[in-house]
């Protein structure tokens, strides 16, 4: 279980040598989703990631976990790209494309 206040990385997908990330931020706890959140959710509270960019990404929109754990789980030579969550939501009707390497309960482990 990730503690509230932990520095985390939120990833949209990682494949073919490229990590598409929403960025780093802080796990703020579990909250009700706002109407504009994408991803898959069945009405339960959801992990909120407050990104360093000032934006918010939700657990149901990303694969996320402590920064060092996420980076350690990916090949060091992969290229990282930052994806704007607002642009992604608009372009994808609110559904994130997710391809994790490993996951437990919505978070990388």
C-alpha positions, 0 to 999 in steps of 0.5 A, spaced: 500 500 500 502 506 497 502 512 503 499 518 502 504 523 500 509 518 497 512 521 490 509 517 485 510 516 477 504 516 473 504 512 466 500 512 460 503 506 457 510 503 456 512 499 450 516 498 444 522 502 448 518 508 449 515 510 456 509 515 455 508 518 462 503 523 465 509 525 470 511 525 477 507 527 483 504 526 489 499 520 491 494 524 495 489 519 497 483 516 494 477 520 492 470 520 488 472 522 481 470 528 477 466 527 471 472 529 466 476 523 469 477 518 464 479 510 464 475 505 467 471 506 474 465 502 477 463 508 482 469 506 487 473 512 490 480 512 486 487 514 487 488 521 486 495 523 483 497 531 484 502 532 478 508 536 479 505 540 473 499 542 477 494 537 474 491 531 476 491 524 474 487 518 477 489 511 478 483 509 473 487 513 468 494 510 469 499 505 472 502 509 477 507 507 483 513 510 487 518 514 482 524 509 484 520 503 483 517 505 477 523 507 474 527 500 476 521 496 473 523 499 466 529 498 462 534 504 463 535 505 455 527 506 454 525 513 451 521 517 456 515 522 453 511 526 457 503 526 455 499 532 457 493 528 461 488 534 459 490 533 451 490 525 452 483 525 455 480 530 450 483 526 444 481 519 447 474 520 449 476 520 457 479 512 456 487 511 457 491 506 454 494 502 459 500 497 458 503 496 464 509 491 466 507 489 473 501 492 477 498 490 484 491 494 486 492 499 481 499 501 483 506 498 481 510 494 486 
